[in-house]
Amino acid sequence: MTRREWVGLTAASAAVQAPAQNAIPIGTERQLFADRFLIDRLTGTHRLHAPRDAGPVFRFDAPWEGIYSAYATVVPARDRLRLYYRGNPAGDRNRNQHEVTCVAESADGIHWERPRLDLYPGKPNVVLAEQPPCSHNFAPFIDEREGVPASERWKALAGTGRGGLMAYASPDGYRWRRMRDEAVVPWRQGAGFDSLNIAFWSANENQYVCYFRSFRMVGGERYRWIARTTSPDFLNWAPPLDLDFRHHGEPAPPEQLYTNQIAPYYRAPSLYLGIAARFFPNRPALTPEQQKGVNVEERYLNDISDAVLLTTRAGIVCHRDFLEGFVRPGIGYDNWTSRTNYPVRNVVPTSETELSLYVQKNYGQPTGYLRRYTLRIDGFASVGAGYGGGDVVTKPVVFSGKQLEINYATSAAGGVRVELTDTAGKPLPGFAAGDCREIIGDEIARTVVWSQGSDVSRAAGTAVRLRFVLKDADVYSFRFIG
């Protein structure tokens, strides 16, 4: 392909007409290509990017933690990360008496230490105990609501089954109290509550949101599902609604989703990302001979799990545009047992270019631990093209700002050009692909420049499309700034 052919790629394609009133308002918020929410036409690729394995970082080896430690949450707190998780050495036997909520801390997301809080005798890093069953799945978060009392800066929902979900608050994430004696999210038919119940304050929706395990019958089979409820005050919650899973706009095939881990992405808060545990009951991967090499109870040899990517925004529609595994179990028989490979809540930045996510490994085994995986910033998925070239056209959007910034990567032979068009696909004067300076490199933030400069403010507030012309390149996200 010549440079002239690349710049003119698909120029003769028929454009899709779209009324301006149907344009999606994006303002200056960053837009990720983690799903097809903004994609209207694609002649290149839409790729999921598997995280890179960065190795073990923490072992559940304190006496009060043990082989059934699980349901972890990572929370950025000032200049440190906190890891909250269930400790339970006893398993299903009298679990309510043995379960505790533990905390570990790290300055870099790699090296973790148990703080000596001494809130419970003999268990220096325990922050909640003797309140069964709430330590089974205690999932704290920092409440970012404006005006929240200092005594309630940290919050959590916890509980299982017919007992419903209890509300907790804390000034520091260590000392917790119940906000009410009774459940704030009562049990209903179909509710599970027995995995992490993910709550957070949504600035985008101006309310609290909680995603939790539910069950739904599909084709005569009972599936682990995800439901959503909302609250103005964390104490009074609306009736829950099951999520509507979609794949490229159509109903997604039903699958067992054991946990959801849905939370706002910190660089694009109206986008909620979930790295969910996908569960396959009665699907053993190991032969009887291989099973002998795994130190786990026999009941944990018949099921397997991996992790998948979910995206959603305000409402019940949840995109499963990538059905393939996001984090695969990996090499080693220990990885192919039940309740292992469960993702930790929250993806956190661990450098200016790197995200870290964590996965629980070897559940029910004496070697239980957390493993770290890394991605580039915004790098869950991308639109791209190979050496032969391709392009992607967005749905009509309305933006604010003066400049366009992209997160991208190319090969030495590749490049990116960006075009702004009207809703019919006609390039705006001065903003055609041929006017755009070719972008070559690998950067988290690069300002797009056309022959007349980088100022796009004259197109702000009107319905436009973006067209990315790509050769051996990927674009992960974009935003308008200034």
Secondary structure, 3 states (H helix, E strand, C coil): CCHHHHHCCCCCCCCCCCCHHHCEEEECCCEECCCCCCEEEECCEEEECCCEEEEEEEECCCCCCCCCCEEEEEEEECCEEEEEEEECCCCCCCHHHHCEEEEEEECCCCCCECCCCCCECCECCEEEECCCCHHHCCEEEECCCCCCCHHHCEEEEECCHHHCEEEEEECCCCCCEECCCCCCECCCCCECCCCCCEEEEECCCCEEEEEEEEEEEECCEEEEEEEEEEECCCCCCCCCEECEEEECCEECCCCEEEECCCEEECCEEEEEEEEEEEEECCCCCCCHHHHCCCCCCHHHHCCEEEEEEEEECCCCEEECCCCCCCECCCCCHHHCCCCCCEECECCEECCCCEEEEEEEECCCCCCCEEEEEEEECCCCEEEEECCCCEEEEECCEEECCCEEEEEEEEEEEEEEEEEEECCCCCECCCCCHHHECCECCEEEEEECCECCECCCHHHCCCEEEEEEEEEEEEEEEEEEEC
